[in-house]
């Protein structure tokens, strides 16, 4: 009798890619394109429509049947065309990064002949999570790992701690939390709990990784988002102050002027070419 046996290795390090969430988004009149970042990577398959993906200071046109990868910690947003509204499925994936260097990073990936298979797997994952039939999580994970293997073998992604390369995972979690919840009443005690650190050690380690204290980073985040709203919407100053997490319009105007060097109204006028 001949037996062929193949052992499956296990590192025990917990660095396998992990699907954290999957969402389906479609543009409507309430879509607000706010610049943000995540502590994990995102993969977007554009189902329909057209628009732009904004990463840092660069913009790329995106349209139906394109595949977009956004590495962890990069500030970005999506802008939809009003004539051809964007519709896409987004996967949030931990322990994954794009293969190309960030210096010449292109968020749009050419899937070649794998495009239809990738879309089928992504739709399958979303369908399983939506329907929640018996053992749906096992099926969703199976489809997800099929997708990961396909992308790795096509040299589209790399796996193994991608979201920990830029900074320590607990500090990345704190930064990611502030990026997503900046408009809420965030306290240092809460952030220290997320990081499983004392407030003193959180401040020290966050500053070493990010370059500023957590609360200074939160203030900068709110100011950045307020700039986007001042330049891109007709919301009142008080409504913008509330939308980005300031306790009052007057306090917002005070902090904005100290940070930017002009009042929110002057910034809005300058962004619109008014004097």
Buried (B, 14 or more C-beta within 10 A) or exposed (E): EEEEEEEEEEEEEEBBBBBBEBEEBEBEEEBEBBBBBBBBBBBBBBBBBBBBBBBEEEEBEBBBEBBBBBBBBBBBBBBBBEEBBBBBBBBBBBBBBBBBEEEEBEBBBEBEEBBEEBBEBBBBBBBBBEEEEEEBEEBBBBBBBBBBEBBBEBEBBBBBBBBBBBBBBBBBBBBBBBBEEBBEEBEBEBBBEBBEBEBEEBBEBBBEBBEBBBBBBBBBBBBBBBBBBBEBBEBEBBEBBBBBBBEEBEEBBEBBBEBBEEBBEBBBBEEEEEE
